[in-house]
């Protein structure tokens, strides 16, 4: 992306054709070319782009833009529009084509689809082939009988007569092959598909949506599938935000009215925790990828992640309003006055900001396991926040921890040089950037935690229970914490935890003894389970369980 008409130099794309996700994704133009809009400016653009070779990975792109007389500019996946995506809510964009034809990621992922045939069709084809060979055998036997008959009566019998008799007998016996069977099967499948479309038991009255049989070729395969893979969401729209802090869990209900007077009183009355509350809410206003849009006096938040939109809307109800985003600044208003305007140095879940007073601060939000291992020894509220995280997880909420760290000008400038160097390399850029991030993402001070309610869609628990009653095995992969995953998926379905191991030896001991109903494992346990010595045993254990749940 060279330039976008929007003032934030961002655009929205729909990637449902690539990954099936319905949320709009945000893409941002390069700051080095964002101001080039006129024909004269564009014609003067001169330089080159170095990038990785064509590959099939949708979420990665490594490149560098070299403009004549300018510093190298890194290009990442946030600056690339892929073939197959659709531009949304944006009038126009300007860009440079990098890959075309079969070199695009869309074509790199395209494969020749195999011809799908049902078991009934396979059996029918075999039977028809057997009947065909039986037809030939009967025709040959009849031809032999014709030869004997002609010799018995002393008549001449040539090879031409043999071929003629063979064709005659094939025509006579052709009814042995049921030609109308295939036509009848197609008619039956079509009628079955119509009944599926009309089935009231598969009618979602909420949106008046019926089931749709997109193909009738595999109707008879329903109930015979051994290992289907369905990627999608079992959760619905986010309607509740929980803001946990160091003193007590705070809740924003479905109507988005804050119901913790203690927190608001502490903020308004100058309580010792006021600074922590201010930093907590400011972090949530700044560390995200949300783009605000004005609709008269109302602000509409466009976000690629519904979680981020929910958090920004939540803190808005507390008086911290995210109002403006530009390529270099973010403006937050508190109680109708401009609180701070920040300058971005990294647009990720960690963000470095410089306040108008000149202070440099690193804000970060992420999983509790990641944040806690990077906390400073002087950080407060560790135990209190852990208890709140456990409480939120048991309630089925998806949690995040938020923290910050103050940086000196010297440390920041040193890190910035390393970052610019790492961001322009072509080979192993992600690894170099990760090492660069690890140098600065440390010694955090914990501010608190947030929790998002991700509700199950209607009748999902009943659906899982019905599938289990039908002896269908279910494997679920989720990024939620174990407590959250159990609350959302397991508890409504009457599944039971049977494995909770923390080391390789203990897992090896338990395998083979536990094979009751459900296996639940987290990422750390899975690392031990995939050890070469017990990998096969773990697979056998998983296959023996009626349900398997792998969580964070």
C-alpha positions, 0 to 999 in steps of 0.5 A: 500500500502506497497511499489511502484516501482515509485520513488515518491512512488505513483501509479495511479488507474482508478476508472471508475468502481466504480464512473464513473470518468475517471480521474486517482486517485493518491495513495501513499504508507506508508512512514514507509514501502516505503523502504522495497523492498527486500525479506529479508526486507519484511520477517522481517515486523511484526506488525498488522493493526487496521481498521474500519469494512467493509462498503460501503463508497468508499471515506473513510477508517480509519486504523492504522498500528502498526509495532513492535518497531515503532510509530503507522502509520495512514492509510487513503483512499489515501493508499488503493486500492479498489477492482474494480479499475485498476492499471495504469501507474505503473509497480508493487506495494506491499500491504497487503490485508485488506478486501476480498470477501463480506467484500470488499467495492465493494461487500458491494455496490453490490445489486441484480438488479431488473428485469426491465420491460417496461410499454408495457410488463407489459400491455401485461402480464396483457392482456395475463393473462386475455386472459388465464382466458377467455380461461379457462372460455370458456373451462369450459362453453364448458365442461358444454355444453358437459355434457348437450349434453351427458345427452340429448342423455342418454349417460354416462359421467364420471369425466375422460371424463370431464377432457378429454373434458377440455383439448380438448377445451383448445387445440381448443381455444389456438389461443386465446392467441397470442403466436407469439406476444412476439416473434414479440415484441422482433424482433421489439425492436431489429430493433428499437435498430439498428435504434438508433445505426444508427441514424445520429441525435445522431452521434457525428462527433468530435470523430465519436461516435454513440449512442449505445443501450445497451439494447432493453428491454426498448425502448418504455420507452424513453420519459416516464421516470419520474425521471432519475438520470444521474451522469456525466459531462456537461463540457469539457477539461479545456483550460484556467487558470485565475490567479487573484491577488490583483492589476488586474485580470490576464489571461492565454489564450487558448494558455497558453501565459500570457498576463498581462505585468504589473504583470511580470514587477512588479515581475522583477522590484522589485515592492512592490507586488513582495513578494505577487506575489512570495508567490502566485505562490509558493503556487500554485506550492506546494499546490496540489497532482500533480505528475511530470513525465519526458519524456526526457526534457519535464515534464508531470503532472499527476493529479487526478484533471484537475483543479490542473493540469491546475494551475500547468501548468499555473504557469509554464508559469510564470517561476515557475516550479514544477519539483520533488516530493518525499514522503517528499519534493517538488522542485520548480524551478524559472527562471532555479534555484532551488527556494525552497525545501519544506517538507510536513507535511500534503498532503491536500489542506492546506500544512505546509512547512519548507523552507531551511531558517527554516521558517514554513509556512502554505499554503491554497487554497479553496472556498472563503467562507471558506478562508474569514472566516479564514482571519486575520484582518490585511489581505490586498486585501479583497475588491479587491479580492472579486470584482475579484471573482465576475468578474470571476464568472460572466464569468463562471469561477470556483474560488479558494482563496489562502492564507498563514500564518506564524507559530512559531516553538512552535505552530507547534510542539504543533499542530503536537502532536495533529495531530499525536494523532488524525490521529491514532484513529479509532473511529471518526478520521475525526472529530478529524482531522477536529478539529485539522485542525481548530486549525491551519487553521486561521489568514491567509493572503490573496494572491489572487484568481484563476479561472478555465474555465470549458467549456460546452461540445458541444451542451449542452445548446441546449440539455438543451433547447430541454429538457425544450421544451419537458416539461422535468424537469431538476434538476442540482446539482453543486459545483460551485458558484451561479454566475458561475452556472448561467452563465454555466447552466442557461443563455445558457438555458434561465432559470430565477432566482426566489429565493434568500433568506438568512433566514428561515422567508423570505423563508417561505414568498416567498414559494407559491408565486414564481413558474415561471420557475426555482428555484436556491438555494445555500447550505445556502438557502437549509439549511433553506429550509429543516427546518421541518416546511417548508420542504414539502412546499419547495418540492412542490415549487421545483416540480412545477418548470421546472428546479431546480439548487442547487449550492455552 
